[in-house]
Amino acid sequence: MMQQVKHLINGEWQLGEGQPMIDVVNPANQNVLATQTAASDLQLERAVAAAELAFLQWREVPAPERARLMLNFQHSLKLHHDELGELLAQDTGKTFADAKGDVWRGIEVVEQACGIASQMMGETLENAARGIDCYSYLQPLGVCAGITPFNFPAMIPLWMFPLATACGNSFILKPSEQDPLVPNRIAELFVECGAPKNLLQVLHGGPKQVDALLTHPDIKAVSFVGSAPVAEHIYHTGSQHNKRVQAFAGAKNHMVVMPDANASQVVNALVGASVGAAGQRCMAISVAVLVGDAKALIPQIQMEMKKVRPGVWNDPEAGYGPLISAASKQRVAGLIQQGIEEGAECLLDGRDFRIADITAADGNWLGPTLFANVTPEMAIYQQEIFGPVLLLMTADSLDDALTVINRNPFGNGCSIFTSSGAAARTFQREVTVGQVGINVPIPVPLPCFSFTGWKGSFFGDLHAYGKQAVRFYTETKTITSRWFDGDVAGAPNMTIQLK
């Protein structure tokens, strides 16, 4: 019997009662892994009501006890690391190594949540005025929601609900309908670790369910990761309904290569950062800006990219897996064709790739694709391709390269490869991008920092994980306090008896 994806509502796993019915498809061979039915309006109301009740109880649990739940949870995730990696690989098509990396990055955020007590400490000032003290607390918001994408079905849910619940909130997770199996398994482990049965709700569905969460009056905050148009809709709709919103959007990440950079380091980093995970990550390097004589690296880049071979998840030689869907493959292939028509030089055309494994012949395969002589006016530059496609541009100087990057509407991440400390410092100061790598191709920060996209890559004020996430999931309350001593004030002494 075909597996049916269930919703977690008030501690009970149950089938959906709404529409539509959605297949979960293995992108490597088009086999249907499971089916799911969207949550109905009534199920969503039940989930929100259960989450509201959970919040009223959970907020009273001391912070060290909430931290102990996170300690149990991270231990369980580590015990099930390979199991989750294999499930994720089959659900998304990622290679096993890449899938395990997805899980591990999520575990690191849970580890950050284990120290929640110190991260929620407020501030104090004794004698702000004579006999008056001032201090502040961080208090949870209430019911929070997270809407997560297909490309990191372990890491991004684990960005959200562990920190939100560690802060004292309850949480409703709406995973991508394209790969819901891993989020469900992670929720099972969370409950098994001792989480109150209604602290985490998991609802499946599509745009209808998303809009219902965005407009529900009892949801106080919404976290989202996805494409730029959807992120903008999430931000505006949620904000208009008086919610705190953080919406992580698209990207067009650049790597600047200076003439003094180490050639082998550049080529290895660039190939992995551009086609790894089939380019389906918001921190992928999709544009290399070769400054001056660095353009001599183009033949070497082409040669190394040509060696990368996609393959099924358990193929140890595979460089990356398929695209998530046939529609995604068609879209990327269309952009490749448009790039050729607009005059870019296609040095490698991944549309010609054919996998040797006949059991995966129907997968959404696309080989590494490389363009040279790309200009900012071309559609392949202006749009987020989200596939294994690398664009090569040239610049006469670092200033020219900075001009290209700073004019781009996205600002998620970028990097520079150079042997010059002066060039690196100029770059990190002048570039208008939130996350910068120096001789590091994909500068994803550790969870003790925050994930800080800028410009069109982020809508909101407070970013994911780290200190900013704690601020996002809490509200600051400031108290100004004055106590009168009975003797000093001349008032009669009063004795308070504690029962």
N, C-alpha and C positions, 0 to 999 in steps of 0.2 A: 504494500500500500504506500502511496506517495506520502512523504512527510508533509505535515501541515504546520506552518509557522503560527505560533500562538502569541497572544498578548498577555502581559503580566499586569493584572488589575486587582488591586487590593489583596495582593499575595497569592492570587489564584491564576494559573495559566489557563487561558480560555481561547476558543476560536473566535475569529472576527465575525461580526454580525452585519457589517456594512458592505459597500461596494468600492472598488472593483475587486475581482479575483486577479491576483498577480502571480506570475511564475517567477521562481528564483532559478536562474539559468547559469550553468557552468560556462564561462566565456571561452574555455578552451575547446569545447566540443558541442555546445548547444544542448547538452543534456539538461533536463529539468531536475533540479535538486530537491525542490520543495514548492509548495503553493502557499499562498497567503491571501486572506481576505481582510480588507481594510476594517479598521475599527468603526463602529457605528457612532452616531451622535450620542446615544445613550451610554455606550461604553466609555466614551471620552468623558462624559459628565461624571460617571462613576469613578474614573481614574482621578480626576481632579478633586473630587470630594474625598476620596481615600487619602490622597496626598495632603490635602488641607488638614485632615485629622491627624495624619502622621506628623506633620510639622508641629502642631500644638503640643504633641507629646515629646518629640525628638528634641526640640529646642531646649527642653529642661534637662536633657542628658548632659552631664559635665563634659567639657572638652577633652579631658584625658580618656574618658570612656569612648568617645567618638573616635579618638586617635587609635585606641586599641582595636576597634572594628577595622580600621584601615590597615593596621599591622597584620591582622588575620587575613584580610583580603589580598594584600600584596603577597603574602606567603602562599595563599591558594593559587594565585595567578602564576607564580613561579613554578609550583608543582605541576600545573596544567599548561605550561608554556608551549611545549611541543604539540600537545593535543590541539590547543587553540591555533597554533601556527599551521597545522595541517588542515584544519577546518577552514581557516581563513584563505589558505592557498587555493583550495578547491572552490571556495565561494567567489573569489576575486580573480583567480588565474595567476596570482603572484607566485614567484619562485618560493621555495620553502625558506630559504635564507631571508628573503625580503619579508615574507609573512611573519617570521619569528621576530624580525626587527620591528615590525609594526606593533606586535604584542609587547615587546620589551620597552619601547618608548612609552607605552601606556603605563606599564609597571612603574617606570621612573616617576611618573606624575603621582601615582598612588603613594609611592614612598614620600613624595613631598607632602602629601596630605597627612602622613603619619605625624608630622610635626605641627599640627594645626594649632595646638595650644599656644605655642610661642608666637605663631603668626597672627593670632587674634588678640594679642595683648594691646590694650589701649595706651593712652598717655595720661600723665598726671602733672599737676603743678600745685605744690603746696604754697599757701599764702599768695594766691593770685591777687588778693587784696587782704587787708587786715582781718585775720580770722576766717578767711574764705579760701577754700580749696576748689580747684577745677580739675576735672578728669573726664576721660571719654572711654566708651565701650564700643566694640564692634558687635553688632547683633544681626542674626540671620534675617533674610527678607521674607521667606515664606515658601510658596510653591514655585520652583524654577523648572524650566523646560530646556531641552537640548535637541537640536535638529542636525543630524550628522550625515556626511556624504558617503559615497561608496568606496572611495579610494583608501581610507584608513578606518576600517570598521571596528578595530580594537582600540587603536591609539586615541582617536578623537572622542568617542564616548568616554574613555578614561581620562581625557582632558577635563571633562565636564562634571559628571555626577559624583566622583569621589571627593573633589574639592568642595562642591556645592553642599553635599551632605555632611562632610566633615565640619563645615562652617555652621551646621545646624539647620539647614534647609531640607525639604523633601524635593523629589525630582521626578520629572516625566521625560523619558527618552523616546524620541521618534527617529529610529534609524532609517538609513536608506532602504528603500524597497528592493534595491538590486542585490543586496547581500545582508540579510537580516540574521543569518544563522549565528554568526560570531557575537553580535550584541546580545542575543538571547542567552547564549551560553555564559557570557560574562555576567549577565544578570542572575542566572542560576547560581553561579559561584558566590556572588555577593550575598544572596539570601542564605546560602548554605553557611556562610561565615558568621551568621548571627544578626544580620541586618533586620530591623523590624519589618514585618511582612508587607507593609504598605509604604515603606520609605521610598522605594523605587518602583515606578510604574513604567512599563514598556508598551508603547502603542505603535502599530504599523499602519501604513497607508501612504497616501500621496498628498497632492496640494490641498485637498479639502481638509484633511486632518491637520496639516500645517497651519492653514488659516484659522482653524478653530482654536488652536493653541495660541496663536498670535492675538486673537481677539477676546479670549476668555478673561473675564474680570478678576478671577482668583489667581491667575498666574502673574507673578511679579517680575520675572526676568527670563529672557530667552537668549540662549547661545546658539550660534549657527556657523557652519562651515560649508561652503559650496561656491557655485559660480557667481560672477559679479552681478548679473541681472537679478538673480534670486536673492542675493545678499541685500541688494538695495531695496527690494520689495519687503524682505524680512525686517530690515531696519525701520523703514518708514511706517509699515503697518503696525509693528510692535510699539514703536514710539508714539504713534497716534493713539494707541490704546493704553498709554501711560505705563509702559513697561520699560525696564532697563534692558537694553539690547546690545549685544556684541555680535557682529556679523563679519566673518572672515570671507573674503571674496577672491577674485581671480588674481593672476600674476603674469608678469612677463619678466622673468629674472635674467639679468645680464651677468656675464663674467668678462671683466676687462683683463686682457693679457698684454703686459708690458714687454718690450723687447728684451729686457734683462731677466725675464722669468725663466725658471728651469723648464726646458722643453718637455722632458719625459713626465715631470709632475703635472704640467699643464694638460698634456694630451690624455693621460690616464684619468685625471680628475674630470676633465670636460666630457669624455665619453661616458663615464659612469653617471655623472650628474645630469646628463641630457636624456639618455635613453633608459636609465634604471627605472624599474617599475613601469615600463612602457611610457615614460614621460607623464604618467598620471599622478602627479603630486604638485602641490602648489608651490613647492620650493625647488622644483626642477630648474636647471639652467637651460633656457631655450634660446638664448642669444649669446654669442661670443663676439666681443668687440676687440679686434686685433689691432694693437697700436703700432704704427710704424713698421719696423722690420719683423714684427711678430707674425705678419701675414705669411711669412715663409713656412709657418707650421701647417698650412692648409693641407698639403699632400699627406703629411703624417697623420693629421686628424682624420682625413678621409680613409686612410689605410686601416687605422685602428677601429674606426666605427664599422667598417666593412666586415671586420672579424666577429662582431657581436651577433650572436644567433639567438633569436627567441625560442622558447620551448615550454613544455608542460611543467607543472609545478615541481615534480619530483625528478626532473632531469638535471643532474648536477652541473652540466655544461651550459645550461640555458642562461642567457644574459638577462632575460626578462620574460614575462608572460604575455598573454593577449590583451587587447583592449577590453573594457568591461562589457561592451555590447556591440551588436552589429551596427546600430545607429551611430555609436561613437566612431567606429572604424570608417563608416561612410562619410561622416563629417570631416575627419582628419584627411581622408583620401581626397575629398573635395577641395580642401585648403591646399594640399600639395599641388593639385592640378591648377588651382588659381595662382599659386606662386610661380609656376612655370609660365603660365599665360601672361603674367605681369612682368616677366623678364628676369626673374632670379635664376641663377645657374644651379640646376639640380645635379649635384655631384653623386648622390646616392638616392635611389628611388625605392622606398620600402614597399611600395604597392606590388612589386614583383615577387615578394617573398612567398615561398611555398614551404610548409613544414613537412619534414620527412615522415613524421609519425602519422600514419594513415588514420589512427583512431582520433586524431585531433585535426583532421583536414578541414572540418567545418568551423574551426575556431576563428576568433576575431583577430587574425594575425596581421601584423604590419612590421616590416623590417626597418632597421635604422635608416633615417632619411636625413640628408645633408644638403643645405642650400648655401651658396656663396653669392656675393654681390647683392646682398639684400639691402633695401633702403626703407626708411621709416614710413613711406607712403604705401607700402605693399600690405595686403590683407594678412599675409602670413606673419608680418611683424605686428600689426595692430591688434590682432586677435590672439587670445590664449588658445593655443592649438591643443594642448593636453594629450599629446601623443609623442612617440619617439622621433621627434623632429628637432634638429639643431640648425639654427640660422647663424651664418657668419657675416659680420660686418667689419669694416675697416675704419680706422681713425688716424689722423696725423699726430695727435697728441693726447695726453691724459685729459686736458681741458675739453677737447672735442668729444672724447668718450663720455665724460661727465655730462656734457650737454645733451647727448643722445639719451642717456639714462634718465636725466632729470626732466626731460620733456615727455617721457613715457607716462601715461596716466596711472600705471600700476606702481606699487612701491613695496612689494613683499620682501624680497631678498636680493642680494647681489654679492659679487665677490671680485677681488682683484688678485692677480698673481704677479708678483714682482719681487725683486731682491732689494728694492729701495725702500727704506723706512720712511723717507720724506714723501715718496709717491703714495705709500700706503696711508700715511697720516692725512695727506691732502684728500685722498679719496674718502676715507671714513668721515671726515669733517664735512665735505662738500656734497656728498651724494644724498639725495632726498629719498632714501629708502630705509625701512625700519630695521632690517637685519643685514649686517655686513660681514662678509668673510674675508680674511686676509690670508691668502694661500690656503684657504679652506673653501671648497666649492659650494657646499650647501650649509649655510650657517644657521642651522636649527639650534636654538639655545637649550641648555639644560633646564629642567623644570624649576630650579631655584631662581631663574630669570623668567621673563615673560616673552611670549611669542608676539612680536610687535610689528605687524605690517602697517604701512602708511598709505596715504593717498587712496586710489581706487581699490586697493587691496583690503581695506578695512573700513567698516562703518561702525562707529561707536567711540567710546572714550577709554574704556578699560579692557585690556587684552587678556589672552588666555594664560593659564597656569601662572605659577610664581606669585609674587605679592599682589600684582594687579588683579589676578583672579580672586584672591581673598577679598579684595576691596569690591570687586564686582558683585560677589555673592553676599555681601554684608552691607549694613547701613551703620553710620557712625552716630552715636548718641553722646552728647556732651552734657555733663552735670556740673553745676556750680553749687557748692555746698557750704553752708554755714551752720554751726551748732553753738547754742548758748549754754554756758555753764550756769547752773542754778545759783551758785554762790556769787559768781562774778556779776551776773545780771541783776542780782538783788531779788530774784524770784525764789519762792519756797522750793526746797529740795523735793524731788519726786523719786520714788523708788519704783522701778519696774520689775515685777516678778515674772520670771520665765517659767512656764509650765512645761 
